[in-house]
Amino acid sequence: MERFKSQRRVQIDDSPNYDGDGSPETLDKDNGGMRLRPSEGNARDDQEPFMGVKVRRKTSFHREYKGDYIDVRSHPYLMKVLQKQGDNQVLFADKVLKFTGSGKMKRRILLITDFAIYIVDPETDALKRRIALAAVDTICLSELSDNFFAIIIPTEYDLLMASTRKTEIVTVLVEATKSASNYDLEVAFSNSFEYHAGAEFVKEVQFEEVEGGVKTRIVRK
C-alpha cells in the first residue's frame, strides 16, 4: 500500500485527546461449547514480530501470555455476540483504549477469535465492530516503547488503539491470520505512520523519544 512504502516491515515465518480541526494534542506516555486459550507458542519471545526491531520495556520480556484477561465465559453478552457470529475459539480478550474518528479515547473490549476481531462497548454491552481477519492488511507500530498500534483495513476505516499488552495482541493476530488463511500479516515499524481514522480523512501518529518516556502526537493530515 502506498501509505506504508517508507516503513520498515517484518514478515513472520512458521519457525520460530487531539481535536477535529487538525491541531495536535500531545500524549505523554509514562506510565457453552466455546474454547478459550492463548495462541500456541505465544510465550516465546523469539517468535514475536518485535525482535531486533522495536525498543521493548523490561516488563514485556519473558511475560507469559494468558490470552483471556477478562474471563469471557463470565460475561453472557460476550458469549452471545460470539455465538451469534459462529466463532468458537477466543485467542485474546482484554480491555483497550480505542481512538475514535473525532479524537476521543474510548475504553473498549478487544476480542480476537480464530476468524475475526471484535470491538465491544463494555458500558452498553454493544458490539461496535466486527472485522474479519482476512480483511486486515497491516499492523503499524512505532520502534519505541509505547502502547500504540494501528490495525489497517483497506476496505474499511482503520483502528488505532493502545494497550499494555500490545506485544501479545500483535503476536496473536499474526499467528491467527496465518492459521486461518495461510497469509503472512505484515507488521510495519515506523516512528510516524498514517491511518484512516474515518472514511474521508487520514491522521498521522508521530512518536518521539524524550526523557522519561515517549511523546506521541496525533495530527489530522
Secondary structure, DSSP 8 states (H G I E B T S, - for coil): -GGGTTSEEE---S-----TTS--EEEEE-----EE---TTTT-GGGSTTTTTS---GGGTT----SBSS-GGG-HHHHHHHHHHT--EEEEEEEEEEE-TTS-EEEEEEEEESSEEEEEETTTTEEEEEEEGGG--EEEE-SSS--EEEEE-TTS--EEEE-TTHHHHHHHHHHHHHHHHS---EEEE-SEEEEESSSS-EEEEEEEEETTEEEEEEEE-
